[in-house]
Amino acid sequence: MGKDSRLMLPEGLHFGPLFDQEEVQMVSQVIKSGRLTQFSSDLVRKFEEAFADYVGASAAIAVNSGTASLHTVLTAAGIGSGDEVIVPAFTFIGTVGPIMQQQAIPVFADIEPETFCLAVEDAARKITLRTKAIMAVDMFGHPADLDPLRELAAEHDLLFIEDACQAHGARYKDMRLGNVADAACFSFYESKNMTTGEGGMVTTSDRQLAEICRAVRHQGEDTWGIIKRLGYNYRMTSLQAALGLVQLRKLDGFNEMRRHRAAIYTEALSDLDLQLPGEKPNAWSAFHVYSFLLPKRLASQRDEIVAQLKERGVPVGIAYPRPLYASPVFEHLKGPFHCPVTEDVCARVVTLPTRQSIPVDVAETIGAITRDVLREYLR
Ligand SMILES: Cc1ncc(COP(=O)(O)O)c(C=O)c1O
């Protein structure tokens, strides 16, 4: 790769989802049927059954976003005013917004330096008499260390929620995510490993929790005309479910494609002084994105490096640039939240896309240009 080579992508190119005639046909059939909702068609139920079966949970509840799936679980579990929920400080706002919407209090804990997932010891340190739940995030598709977290939650009689919004089809100890925590939550946003445009799913094997989640998703109503609690309109459309049914069948293949793109980046960058993403022996990552760390000495030049990569056409990002507690909306919370690993990772992280729609040769060029740019700094 020449020193000044650029990735020349057509103007306006968007690495969107991979669809083919199957999705087009399924969605066309729904449009032609005029049955667009959860109540007028059986597609949402079919998607739920297929998803529950895929993850090995006894129930799945489809909703209209990943955020809604988390909010549905918190509402159904009765987590509310003044209750504390332990969450990693390194995550997307969609993990934490629903906690705040319940007037509950997010208590930010640190992450593991290798996987960027919730650190069990720090979660344990942050438990108080007000703690009601632990929420772990399977960051960038890598499973959190679910067994010790589940044991910790059980020991303190806490609900254990898994934010698997980036980790469809990932595996922990050979089990697909979605049946280890008390409830797991998924997002089907366009950029996710499988998509319904927008959409989400709760999976659980707790029958009672599932029943209440179904009511919360539909205005709080479980029996026609009888409202025991207030809920929301978080219903998924049958257009989304039609897409989801097809995408779910392709998910394992999509994950292999994401892992292939990750392997291409690893091959390009492996001999540089970087911390590249890996997998714990008990994990199989869905590689939702590829986030690596610059060495500490380059942290102050991270923005310049990212700007250079962008200048040369690399679709690079920073996920995530600061701990969540550093955002103004959390200023009123009682800190300080001592999360040194999160702060260090936020200062050094650089993110490359792994989307299945990125052609292999483009991924190879992304890897090669990234290598060239970084080598200049790492001399
Ligand atoms: C870790 C995490 N949690 C929650 C969400 C929220 O999902 P959605 O955008 O579907 O509401 C996302 C979506 O990006 C996410 O990555």
The ligand as a MOL file (V3000), in Angstrom:
LIG
                    3D

  0  0  0     0  0            999 V3000
M  V30 BEGIN CTAB
M  V30 COUNTS 16 16 0 0 0
M  V30 BEGIN ATOM
M  V30 1 C -24.9940 -1.7150 24.0860 0
M  V30 2 C -26.2870 -1.1440 23.5410 0
M  V30 3 N -27.3380 -1.0260 24.3650 0
M  V30 4 C -28.5090 -0.5380 23.9280 0
M  V30 5 C -28.6940 -0.1360 22.6160 0
M  V30 6 C -30.0000 0.4280 22.2080 0
M  V30 7 O -30.5710 -0.2010 21.0970 0
M  V30 8 P -31.5360 0.6040 20.1160 0
M  V30 9 O -30.7190 1.5790 19.3600 0
M  V30 10 O -32.1430 -0.4680 19.2540 0
M  V30 11 O -32.5650 1.2640 20.9530 0
M  V30 12 C -27.6240 -0.2570 21.7260 0
M  V30 13 C -27.7810 0.1580 20.3240 0
M  V30 14 O -26.8940 0.6220 19.6710 0
M  V30 15 C -26.3850 -0.7460 22.1940 0
M  V30 16 O -25.3210 -0.8540 21.3830 0
M  V30 END ATOM
M  V30 BEGIN BOND
M  V30 1 1 1 2
M  V30 2 1 2 3
M  V30 3 2 2 15
M  V30 4 2 3 4
M  V30 5 1 4 5
M  V30 6 1 5 6
M  V30 7 2 5 12
M  V30 8 1 6 7
M  V30 9 1 7 8
M  V30 10 2 8 9
M  V30 11 1 8 10
M  V30 12 1 8 11
M  V30 13 1 12 13
M  V30 14 1 12 15
M  V30 15 2 13 14
M  V30 16 1 15 16
M  V30 END BOND
M  V30 END CTAB
M  END
